[in-house]
C-alpha cells in the first residue's frame, strides 16, 4: 500500500496536495481523483521518452491558449524534445469548427498578453477528427467535462470507452488544489509540491499567479480555480461558463485585473466569471500537466533502472567482490549498459554509479 501511494505522488501533481485520509463517503473527490490519476499513469507509455498532448476546446480559443501556455512552460523546463502539444476544436453551437478556422481577436489578445508563441497563437484552428486524433496522442486534455463526454460518447463499445477514458482527461484534473495557499508547515509534502509547481513557471507567469494568492486564502474562493474550468450553475440556476473575451476592447475593458468596490476602493478582480482568475487557473493546470508528464517519464526510468539493479546484483556482486572500487564499477556499468543502453542512457554515469552504490548499501544493511 505504501508503494501504491508513493507511485501516485510521483505520477500526478494534484495528489501531493490532497489528503490521503480514508473517507467513509462512498464517493470521495480525493479518492476519485487518485483513481483517475492511476488510470492515466498506467495508460501512458513512457518508454518512448516523449508524450504528445492534445488540447481540445469548443470555441477555437481556450485550446490554443492552453497549448501556448503549456509550450512556454515546457520550454522553461527544458522539455521541448520530450513534450509536444497541439490543439484542436470540437464543433459546437457556438462555433462551427472548420479545418481552417481563423482565431478571433480576443484569443489573440490574450495570447499576446501572455507572451505566447505567435506561431501557435495565430495558427488557424483544426477540427477534431476522432478517427485520427484519439490514436495519435498520448494524452487528450479537454477544456471542460461536456467536451470530454462528447468525445467518449462517440466511441462505440464499453471496453473501448474505458480505454480511451484513461487518456482523455479534464484540464482541471491537473490543477493542484491549494497550490496558491502558502503553508505554514514548510516540511509538509503539500508545501513542497506547491513550491515545485510554482518553480516550473518563469518569472512573469509566477507574478501573474502570485498576485492573486493572498486573496485565495479565503475559504469561499479556494475552490474557484477548479470551478471556473468547468461549466457551473450561477446564482440564477443557469448553466454558465466563462467565455474568452471576444475582442481587444472586451479583453482590456471588460476583464480588468483591478476593479472598484462599491466604496470606490481598488480591489483585485477574483469574481468567478472574471477572465484574470481563469487565466491563473489555466497557468496552474498546464504547469500541472507538465509536472505530471515529466514525473511519469522519470518514474518509469527510475523503476526500470531499479529493476536492472535487482536482476544484475547477484551476479555482479559475486564476480566483482575482489576488485578495487574503480574496476568494480567499470564492470558493473558495462554489464548494466549491455542489458539496456536506453535505460542507462537516461542517467549520467555519475547518477548510475550513485544509484548502484546506494543499492549495494541497502542490500548490505538488509543482509546484516
N, C-alpha and C positions, 0 to 999 in steps of 0.2 A: 504493500500500500504506500509506503514511503517513496519507493521508486516511481510509482504511478504519479504521485503528486509532484515529485521533482521534475518529471517529464513534462507535465503540464505547465509548470512555471517557466521552463525553458521554451516551451512551444508557443505560448500565447501571452503577450504583454498584459492583457487585461487581467489575467489570473493572478498576477503578483500583487494586485491591489484589492483582491476580493477576499472575503473571509472564507476559511476552509472549515468553519464550524458546521457540523451536520445539521440539517434542518428537518423538523418534523413535518413541515409543509410538503405535500407530495409534489408540488410544483414550485421549486425554489429558483429564482432568477440566477443566482450564482451557480447552482448545480447545473442548470440548463446551459449556461454559458460555458462551463467546464466541459460538458458533454460535447457541445458544438466544437470547442477548441480541439478536443482529442480527435473528433471525426475529421476535421480539416487537416490536422497534423498528419494523420495516418494516410490521408488521400494524396499527399504531396510526395513526389519522387525527387528527393534532394540529391540523388546520386549523379544527376546531370549537372549539378553545380550551377544551376540558374533556374529562375522562375519567370514565366510570362504571366502578367497580371492584366486583366481586362476590367475597366470601369464602365458600368452600364447605367445610363440615365434615361429619362423620357422627355428631356427638354433641350437636348443638344447644348447644354451649358455646364451642369454640375459635373458630368463625367470628365469633360476636358479640364475643368478646374482641379478636380481630384487627381487626374493624370499629371497635370503640370506640377502640382504640389508634391506628389509622390516622386516625380523625376528630380525635382530640386532637392528633396531630402535624400534621395538615393545618391545624387552627385556629391552632396556634402559629406556623405558617409562612405565615399569611395566604393560604391557598389554598382557603378554603371555597367560593368561587364557581367553582372550577376542577376540584376532585376530589370526587367523590360516591361514598361507599362504602355498600354494603349487604351483608347476609349471608343465607345460607340453608343448609339441611341436606339431604344426600342420604340416603335410607333405608339403614339397616344392621341387622345383627343386634342391635346394642346399643340401637338406638332406632328405633322406627317413626315416621318424621317425618310429622307431620300438618300441615295448613295452619295450625293454631293450637296449637303446642306450647309450653307454658309452660317457661321456663328453670329449671333446677334450682338449688338453694340454693348449691351450690359455685361455679357460674359467676357468680351474682350477688355472692357474697362477693369473688371475685377482681376483678370489675368495680368494686365499691365501693372496694376497697383501692387500685386503680389510679387512682381518681378519674375514671372514665369517665362519659360522658353517661348518666344514668338512663333517658332516653327510648329510647336504643339498647339498653342493657343489659337492661332489663326488658320489652322488646317480645317478644311471642310469636313463636316461630320460624316460618319459612316453608319449605315443602318445595321442593326443586329441581325446576323444570319445564323439562326440556330443550327442549321446543318453544318456550319463551318466553325463558328466561334467556340461552341461548347467543348470541342475536342482539341482545339488549337491552343488553349490556355490552361495553365496550371491552376489558376485561381481567378474566379469571376466575382467582382465586388459590385453589388448593386446599391444604388443610392437610397432606396427605401424598400420596405417589405412588399409593397404592391408589385414592384418590378420583379423582385425575386420570385414571388408567387406566380406571376405570369410566365416566367421562364420555365419554372418547374412544372406548371400545368400543361405546358406544350410538349412535355416529354411523355411518350407513350410507354406504359409499363411501370408497375410499382417498384420493381427492383432497380430499373434504370433511374427512376426519380430519386431513389435513396442514394445511388452512386453519385449522381450529379449534385445532389443537395449538399454533400460534404465539401465540394469545391466551389459552390455558389453561396456566397455569404453577404451579409449586410455591411455597409460601411461602418455602422455604429457598433458592430461586433468587435471592432478593433480599437474602440475608444476606451482608453484606460480610465476608469471611473476614479474621481478624486485626484487625478494627476496634477490639478492646479492648486490643490489644497496643501499648504506647507505643513508637514507633520512635525509635531514637537518631539517625536521619538525618532531620532536620526539613525537609530540602529534597526528600525523596522524594515521588513522587506518591501513594504509599500513605499516608504520614503526613498529607498534605494532605487526602486523601479521608476518612481516618478522622476527622479533626477536623471536617470538614464534616458528616459523618453525625451525629456527637455534638452538633454545634451545632444540629441540627434538632430536638433534644429539649429540652423545658423542664427547669427545674432539678430537679424531683422525679424525672422519668424518667431524667435523667442520673445522679442519685445511685444509682438502682436498678441502673444498668448499671455505673458506675464502681466500686461497692463490691466487685464480683467480679473486676475487671480484673487485679489483681495475681496472682490465682491462675490465671488463664488464660494466663499466660506459659509454664507447663509444657507440654512437647510432648504429653503424653498427654491433656491437657484442651483443647488448642487446637481440635480438630475437634468438640468436644461440642455446640457450639451448632448446627452443621449437622446432626449425627447425631440430636439429640433431636427435630428437627422431622420425622423420618421414623420409620417402623416399622423396628426393627432386631432382630437376634438377641442375646439376652442370653447370659450365661456358660453357661447350661444348653442353649443351642441353641433356645430358644423365642422365637417371634415376639412382640415386645414393643413397646408404645407407651405413652408417658406419658399418663395419663388426668387430666382435670381433677378436682380434689377434689370429691367428691360432695356435701359439706355444709360448714357453717361449722366444725364441730368438726374435721373432717379437714383443712380448709384451715389452721386455726390450730395444730392439734396435730401432724398427721402431715406437714406440709410446712414445717418451720421454716427460717428463713434461717440460724440458727445451730444446730449440733449438737455433741454432746460426743464427743470421741475416746475410744478405749479407756483412755487415760491420764487422762481426766477434764477435758481442756482443751477450751475452746470453739473451734470451727472453723466456717468458712463452709460451708454445705451446697451442694457442687457435684457431688454424685453425679448420674450421668446420668439416674437415674429421679426426680430431685427436681423439684418444681414451680418453685422460685425460678430455676433455670437455664433452664427452659422459658420462664419469663416474660421473662428477659433476651433470649433468642433471638427471641421474638415482638416485643419492643420494637424490636430492631435490624432485624428483617426488615421490619416495617411502615414504619420510617424509610427503609429501602432502597427500598421501593415508592414512597414519597413522592418521594424523590430521583429515582428513575427517571422517574416521570411528569412532574415539573417540568422535568427536563433534556430530556426528549423534546420537550415543548412549546417550551422555549427554543431547542433546536437547530433545530426546524422554522422558527421565525420568524427566527433568525439567518441560516439558509441562504436563506430566502425574500427577506429584505431584501438580502442579498448579491447574489442574482440580479437584483433591481431595479436595484442599482447597476451591475452589469455590462451590463445591457441599455440603461440610460439614459445611462451615462457618455459614450460617443462624441458623442452629440447635445448633451448639456448642457455638456460641456467646450468644444465648438466655439462654442456660442451664448453662453456666459457668460464667455468668456475676457477680454473687455474691460471687464466690470462690476467695481465695487468689491465687497469681500467681503460686505457686508450684502445688496446687491442680488443678487449671485450666489447666495447661499444661499436667498434668498427665492424665486427662480425654480426652483432645484433642488428645494426642498421642495414647492413647488406641483406640479411635474411628478411627483415620486415619489408624492404623495398622490393625484393623478389616476389613476395606474397602479393603486394598491391602498390604499384607506383602511384596510382591515382589517390589512394587514401594517404599514403605517406607524403605525397607531394603537396597536400593541403597544408601540412605543418612544416615549419622551418626545421633544419637539423637540430637547432638548439631546443625547440619545443619537443621534438621527438625524443631527444636524449633526456630531457627533464621528465617527460611522462614515463619513460622506461624506468628511470631511477626511482620515481615516486611509486611505481607499481611494484618494483623489487622491494622497496622498504615496507610497503603494505603487506606483501606476501611474507616477508621475514617476520614482521610483528605478529602476523596472524599465526604463523607456524610456531612461534615461541609462546 
